[in-house]
Amino acid sequence: MRIIFILILFFVFSACGSGNKSDDQAFIESLESGDKKTAIDEELISGILQQIPSPLEISLMLKESGNKYNSDFLNSPDNYGKYNTNYKKALNLGVYGTDLGYTNIYEKNADGIKYLSKIKSMADELNIGQYFDIQTIGRLAANSRNLDSLLMMTTKNFNTINSYLQTQGRSNLSVLLLTGGWVEAMNIVCNVASMGVDHPELRETIGEQKIVLEQIILLFSFFQDSDENMASLLKDLKELETAFKEVNITYTYKESSVEIVNGVAVVKDNSTTTITITKQDIENIKNVTGSIRTKIIS
Amino acid sequence: MKSIMAFIFVILFGISSTSLIGQCDSENYTNNCIPKLAEGFNYLKSYKIDGEGGSKTKVEYSYVFTKGTQYMINICATGENTDGIVVSLFDQNRNKVASSKINNQFVSALAYPCNATGIYYIQYTFDGSAQHCGGSALGFKK
């Protein structure tokens, strides 16, 4: 009995001791090897990735402002076979994600289903297919009454994929996925604008993407030395930044007020932004966006 | 000797249970929060709120809010209340836009009809929180 007792004590204390030692050692080793810098960068990248708005916001704005659905704006699901590298797959997973969201918003479920299978295939090839629940999404897509659940489920799946990639130290793929999605949304909104649709909200939506582009360029800067493809795309994105150069966003802060309505704190926002963007700016932005998008989807 | 052995097992069991209880399952709270977004709002993001048992005083995220869009941020924690979790919104220059604690009253959701596009900081703090653990969802509508 005494031996068992001693063994238990030895096991308990040695286990506790080795755990602490291991953590301390890992910390010292990480400092020596420069891993701490990488860890800080990953956290920073994750924080910036969180900021990038969902392409669904643009699709919903287009629908709410009366623009008709146009499948010609989208990347054909038939292009799927062209994407043979992880770089292309991640970018076009984002592109197809935006296209799926666009079809969902407009309740064009027959078109949406075509994207679903390609998204699932590309996600499988990137080893993230387990986070894309094609069965549930497919079932929801089959019934137009399920629009809210469909949008929620699709967004949730893409968010999970992004979180997973970041926890696995594959945030480069997460950056590509979000960038592909953003470029596709930009291409759609620029195409709508070029069709003679001219209303302030549309112009402002294009102009305010300058803020998002700045964040995307910042994200790419982390990978420009380690990834040739991303360095090349960064050059293109900087060209797009030049096209946005004359766009001005003026922010004026005024204190807001809040009141409780039915248990919800409702804010009255008194701040404003004024976005100055010309037709020529839109034309330039459209052309550069189209050229970047062609490189991505071809 | 038997009583000493029993004592050791009780201590070991206690240590493992405490560490399990101390863990924050914020994912569970975020999943519960998504369906609680008010009708008409489309889900955008989930935010985990893990105050690590009180060692963290705030948890912060950021997002680009767009003029002309209405956003809603809700909070889920143990039970029906917010367990002292407060969400505050700051603009790109760190000016405070709003908070879910109004006149000492904690509310579980903040609706923000955005009038100025920019990067906003969504900050969660703990005001008398027992668990320092929760989840939150962000939704939008036009």
Boltz contact constraints between the chains, C-beta under 6 A:
constraints:
  - contact:
      token1: [A, 1]
      token2: [B, 1]
      max_distance: 6.0
  - contact:
      token1: [A, 8]
      token2: [B, 8]
      max_distance: 6.0
  - contact:
      token1: [A, 50]
      token2: [B, 61]
      max_distance: 6.0
  - contact:
      token1: [A, 51]
      token2: [B, 62]
      max_distance: 6.0
  - contact:
      token1: [A, 51]
      token2: [B, 63]
      max_distance: 6.0
  - contact:
      token1: [A, 51]
      token2: [B, 64]
      max_distance: 6.0
  - contact:
      token1: [A, 51]
      token2: [B, 119]
      max_distance: 6.0
  - contact:
      token1: [A, 53]
      token2: [B, 64]
      max_distance: 6.0
  - contact:
      token1: [A, 54]
      token2: [B, 44]
      max_distance: 6.0
  - contact:
      token1: [A, 60]
      token2: [B, 142]
      max_distance: 6.0
  - contact:
      token1: [A, 64]
      token2: [B, 142]
      max_distance: 6.0
  - contact:
      token1: [A, 151]
      token2: [B, 42]
      max_distance: 6.0
  - contact:
      token1: [A, 152]
      token2: [B, 43]
      max_distance: 6.0
  - contact:
      token1: [A, 155]
      token2: [B, 43]
      max_distance: 6.0
  - contact:
      token1: [A, 208]
      token2: [B, 117]
      max_distance: 6.0
  - contact:
      token1: [A, 211]
      token2: [B, 64]
      max_distance: 6.0
  - contact:
      token1: [A, 212]
      token2: [B, 64]
      max_distance: 6.0
  - contact:
      token1: [A, 251]
      token2: [B, 116]
      max_distance: 6.0
  - contact:
      token1: [A, 253]
      token2: [B, 95]
      max_distance: 6.0
  - contact:
      token1: [A, 256]
      token2: [B, 97]
      max_distance: 6.0
  - contact:
      token1: [A, 256]
      token2: [B, 98]
      max_distance: 6.0
  - contact:
      token1: [A, 258]
      token2: [B, 98]
      max_distance: 6.0
  - contact:
      token1: [A, 258]
      token2: [B, 102]
      max_distance: 6.0
  - contact:
      token1: [A, 260]
      token2: [B, 107]
      max_distance: 6.0
  - contact:
      token1: [A, 264]
      token2: [B, 109]
      max_distance: 6.0
  - contact:
      token1: [A, 264]
      token2: [B, 111]
      max_distance: 6.0
  - contact:
      token1: [A, 265]
      token2: [B, 100]
      max_distance: 6.0
  - contact:
      token1: [A, 265]
      token2: [B, 102]
      max_distance: 6.0
  - contact:
      token1: [A, 265]
      token2: [B, 107]
      max_distance: 6.0
  - contact:
      token1: [A, 265]
      token2: [B, 110]
      max_distance: 6.0
  - contact:
      token1: [A, 266]
      token2: [B, 111]
      max_distance: 6.0
  - contact:
      token1: [A, 267]
      token2: [B, 98]
      max_distance: 6.0
  - contact:
      token1: [A, 267]
      token2: [B, 112]
      max_distance: 6.0
  - contact:
      token1: [A, 269]
      token2: [B, 115]
      max_distance: 6.0
  - contact:
      token1: [A, 271]
      token2: [B, 116]
      max_distance: 6.0
  - contact:
      token1: [A, 272]
      token2: [B, 115]
      max_distance: 6.0
  - contact:
      token1: [A, 272]
      token2: [B, 116]
      max_distance: 6.0
  - contact:
      token1: [A, 273]
      token2: [B, 67]
      max_distance: 6.0
  - contact:
      token1: [A, 273]
      token2: [B, 116]
      max_distance: 6.0
  - contact:
      token1: [A, 273]
      token2: [B, 117]
      max_distance: 6.0
